[in-house]
Each structure stands twice: as C-alpha cells, then as structure tokens.
C-alpha cells in the first residue's frame, strides 16, 4: 500500500526555478502523474533533488529536463522530508517507517547516521559461513568485521 501523497485528478505539479537577481521565473518540469515536492539544490547547483511517489529524484534545472529516479537499495517509501548532507554527496531521508536514512545522492546502498542503531535481519536457507564487515575505507582493517556461522 502506498502512503505517499499524490496528485488529485486534474492537478499538475510544476517545478519552477526563480532567478533572484533578474526576477525571471521558468517552469523546468511539469507532471500530471507525480506530485513532486520539496526541491533542494545540490551544493554544486547542478541538480534539484525532489520527492515524489515515495522516492527521491534528481532534476537538471533547465527547461524541458525530466526527473530521474534515484535508486536507493532497501530504502523504505520516503515521505516528503529530506535534507542534503553538507558533504555534497549524501542526503538524509525521512521514510514512512519513521526512521531517517543517509543515502548517496546518486543512489546505491543506505548508510546509518552516526549515533543511530538499526536492526538488520538475515535469513539463511542453508548452513555455511558468512564473512561480513564495513566497507568504509580503513574500517575493515580496524576490525569492523566478523563471521556468522549458519547451522
């Protein structure tokens, strides 16, 4: 069941870019299918990050450009709250499961914000040994790894 907000029949979502120096306003994208919300500029000013249909999207700020869905692995349905990480490469996303996730602006796997705990459940269908660990540079070597023996 989808919990994200959607357009009512006949509604249109429009993304505007307004130039504060010249006063020019341009519609860079219009949608009759997806309610795009909460546009945020990336730190380099090259993209807008939007919410829509429970996902995040990137949009070039040029007239006629189209939103591109950002594929975040394992991200639950997002609500309309997100904030860009000052590092310019990540975004914090509020999801419908009432948790906040840190994700890459270009998609991929989610990370857990510092000081936050998440539960991960693995189900094994056969016995074996699984190695696991953190793939952040230097973490594996520092001992952030382990072994699971599935019986």
HELIX and SHEET records of a PDB file:
SHEET    1   A 2 UNK A  13  UNK A  18  0                                        
SHEET    2   A 2 UNK A  25  UNK A  31 -1                                        
SHEET    1   B 4 UNK A  37  UNK A  41  0                                        
SHEET    2   B 4 UNK A  47  UNK A  52 -1                                        
SHEET    3   B 4 UNK A  55  UNK A  60 -1                                        
SHEET    4   B 4 UNK A  68  UNK A  70 -1                                        
SHEET    1   C 4 UNK A  78  UNK A  84  0                                        
SHEET    2   C 4 UNK A  90  UNK A  95 -1                                        
SHEET    3   C 4 UNK A 100  UNK A 104 -1                                        
SHEET    4   C 4 UNK A 110  UNK A 111 -1                                        
SHEET    1   D 2 UNK A 128  UNK A 133  0                                        
SHEET    2   D 2 UNK A 145  UNK A 150 -1                                        
END                                                                             
